[in-house]
Amino acid sequence: MNHSAAAGDQRAAVEIMKDKNGIDQAVLRNTRGASVQVSWHGGQVLSWKTDRGEELLFTSSKAIFKPPTAVRGGIPICFPQFGNRGLLEQHGFARNKIWVIDDNPLPLQPNDSNDKAYIDLLLKPSEEDLKVWPHSFEFRLRVSLAADGNLTMVSRIRNISCKPFSFSFAYHTYFSVSDISEVRVEGLETLDYLDNLCQRERFTEQGDALTFESEVDRIYLSSSDLIAVFDHEKKRTFLIRKEGLPDVVVWNPWEKKSKSMVDFGDEEYKQMLCVDGAAIEKPITLKPGEEWTGRLELSVMPSI
């Protein structure tokens, strides 16, 4: 089953195992000892650790790890919609499905070194999915961990039906932070955003950096491809680089909403922040045979 790692590569490792519910998952390790855990349930990254074993993603202590519930934390994939509309479940069905190993993955790039560990997963619609969203597609996902500890996710969605379809998409990334009131986000200055707390009314960001003192649920539009999340207390900065993903979702449920969520601790909003690379405002439309690629690269660095 380790055929998804580079052939003969002993340095970067991919280990496949089952969780307590019998669902396959992979642990990717690079040469320095950093790791990423990916579940076939939702193609979801559940953990991303530094070479010192420090967890960089938030997962709720009350998260439910049993399908068909999506796991509260890590990086759920929202497809074919973000939000709650029509017959589709909130944030679409991709995060609740069991994916499979992709036997026809992307070729490696010439600059990919043997120090990279990666896994390729595939999602195709079931008959049940086609009843609520009648479009045939192939969704290929590569999750990779580089020698420098960076986590990259590349999604390729191909239309294999005979008519066009449109979708929205997000990598719903839960970052682990020391204290939400000590965090700031840069790279969103002067952008317009849709505020989900005000019926998606459109506003313009006035601040130099985004800081948090109450519930936030916004979709920033047409952002640059680099966003930074500064955690002052932990003296570390997350860098979010993205391609094919024009929008950025920023979400923290704060106190009142946290208490209404069964799979989220009442005080856990203090230790997390979602900042998503996304394509929401202008849905992606694919003609038959067309393919879309959305790429997210996450890195972490010490900050002063």
N, C-alpha and C positions, 0 to 999 in steps of 0.2 A: 504493500500500500504506500510505500514511500516513493513511488515513481514520480511524484510531483516535485521532489527535490532534484537539484541538478545531479545528473548521473555521475556516480563515483565521487561525489562531493562529501568529504568527511567533516568539513569545517563548519558549515552552516547546516543545522539539523532540522528535520521535520518529523515529528512523532505524532502518530495517529492513535487515538484511544477512544473509549466510550465514557460518557458521563453516567451519573447514577440512574438516569432514565433510559440508558441504552442508546443515546444519540452520539454519533461520531463527532469528534472534535480534533483539531490539530493544534499542537504547540510548536511554534517556530522559535528557533534559538539562533542567535548569531554567534560569531567567534568570541565576542567579549562577554557573553552571558545574558544579554538582554533577551526578552521573550515576548511573544504575542500568542494569545490563545484565541482560536476561531472555532465557532460551533457551526455544524451543518444546519442547525435550527436557526433559520433566518440569514445564514451566511454572516452571522454576527460576530464581530470582534468583542470578546468578553474581558480581555485583559491586555495591557501593554505595560511591560515593566522595564526599567532601566537595568544596566548591568550591575547595579547595586541592589537589585530586587525591589526597587521602589515602584509602587503601582501608580500609573499616570491617569488611568480612567476610573470614573466613579461607577460603582454598582450598588444599588440599594440593598441594605441588610434584609429587606422584605421582598426582594425580587423573586418572581415565580419562574422557575427554570423548566416548566413543563409545557410543551406545546398543547393547545395552539396559542398560549399567551406569549407575547413578546417579552423578552427579559428587560427589566427596568435598569438600564445602565449600559456601559460599553458603547458600541456604535451600531445601533439598529439601522437597517437600510429601509428608507421610506420610498416605496414604489408600488403601484403606478400613480399614487397621489400622496400629497402632503396635506394633512388636515382631514376634514370630515365632510365628504360630499357624496350624494347619490347612494347607490347600493353598496359601494365599497366600504370596507371597514376603515376606521381611522388610520391614516398613514399607509393605506394599501395593505396588500397581503404578503409581500416578499419577506417581511421580517418574521412572519409566522409559519412559513413553509419549511419543509425539510429539503435542503439542497443536496446535490450529488457532486462527486468529483468530476471535473471537466476533463474528458479524455482527448479533447481537441483544443488545447490551450494556445494562447498567444506564444509566438516564438520569443526567446530571450533577446533582449536588446544587446548590441555589441558592447555597451558600457556596463552591462550587468556582470558583476564579479561573482566569484564562487562564494564570497562572504555573505551573499544574500540568501535568506531562507524564504520560501514562498509556497503558497497553495493556490490551486485553481478550482473554483467551484462553479456550478451551473444550475440555473433554475429555468424550467419550462413550465408553462401553465398546465394545470390539471383540468379535467372536464368541469370540475366544480368552479375553478377560477374563470373558465371561459363563459360560464353562465352569468357571472356578475361583471366580467370585463372581457367582451368577446373578441379578443385580439391574440393571435399567435405570435410568440416572441421567444427569443433565446437571450437569457441574461447571464453573461459570463463575468465572473468576479475573480480578480487576482488580489490576494493580500500578501504583502511582502514586508520583510524586516531586513533593513540594510545593515552593513557593517557598522555604520555610525549610530545605529539604534533608531533611525527614522522608520516610521510606519507608513506604508503607501497602500492605498486601495484604488484599484482601477476597475471601473464597471463599464462593460460594453453591452449595449442593448440593441438587438437586431430585430427588425420587423420581418417575420417570415410568413405573414398573411398576405392576402391579395388586396387589402385596402389600407389606406393610411391610418395611423392612430397617434394620439397625443398623450403625454404623461407628464407628471411632475415628479421630483426626485429630491431626496436629501440624505446625506450621511449624518445621522442624528447623534453627534458626538458628545458624550457626557465626560467632561474633564473633571478630574479630582482637584479640588482647590482647598487651601487651608481654611479660609474664611471668606465668604462671598463679599463681605463689606470691605475687604482688603484687595479686591481684584479690579483691574481695569482692562478694557478691550480697546485696542487702537487699530485704525485702518477703516473705520466706519464714518469718519468725520465728513460732514456736509452731505451725506447720502440721504436720499428719500427712503422711508421705511413704511411698511404697512403694519399697523398696530392691531394685533389680534384681540387685545383687551378693549378695543374701540371699534368693533365690527370691521376690521381691516381698513380703517380710515388711514389716509396717507399723510405723513408728517415728514419734516426734514430734521435730521440730526443737527443739533446746535452745538453740542459739546466737543471739546478737543479729544476727549476719551470717554468711553462709556463706563460708568460706575453703577453700583447696585445698592439701592436702599428700599426696594419694594419689588413686587412681582413684575417680571418683564417677559413679553412674548411678542417678538417683532421679527419681521422679514425685511432685512436691508436689501436694497435693489441695486443691481449693476455695480457691485463692489470691485475693488482691485483684487488681484489674485493672491495677495498676502495679507493676512490678519494676524495680530499678535494679542495674546492673552497674558497679562502680567499678574503674577501672584506675589505680592510684596512680602508676605509673611514667610513663604517657602523660598523666596529669592530665586524663583525660576520663571521662565517665560515659555509658553507654548507658541510655536509658529505654525500657522495653517496656510499651506500653499494649495491652490486649486486650479483646475483647468476644466472648462466646459460647464462650470457651475457658477453662474453670474451672481447668485443671491447668497445671503448669509442669514440664517435663523439664529436668534439669540433668545434663550429661554431660561428662566429660573422661576419655579412655582411660588416661592416665598411661603410664609407661614400658613396662611389660611388654606390655600389650595393643597399644600402638602398634607394637611389633616384629612382632606377628602379623598386622597389616593390610597387604595388598599395596599399597593405594592411599593409604598414609599414611606420612610420613617418621618415622623412629625417634624424633627429638627434637621433632617438630612439636607434640606435646601441650602444650608450653610456651607456644606462641603462639596457642592457641585455647581457646574455651569455648562449648559449646552450651547455650543457654537458650531453651527452646521454649514458645510459647503452644500449649496442647494440650487435647484432650478425650479422655481415656483411661479413667479409672476407671469412669465411667458413660457407656457408649457412647450416641451420638446415635441415636435411633430416629425414622424418618420414615415416616408413613403415605403411601399413594399420593397424589400431588399436593402433598405438603408440601415445604417448603424450609427449609434451615438456613443461617445466615450466621455465619461466623467471621472476625473482623477483628483484624489486628495492625498496630500503628503503632510504628515504631522511630525514635527520635531520639537525637542525640548532643549533649552539651554539655560545655564545659570544667569541670573540677572542681579544687579546691584540693589 
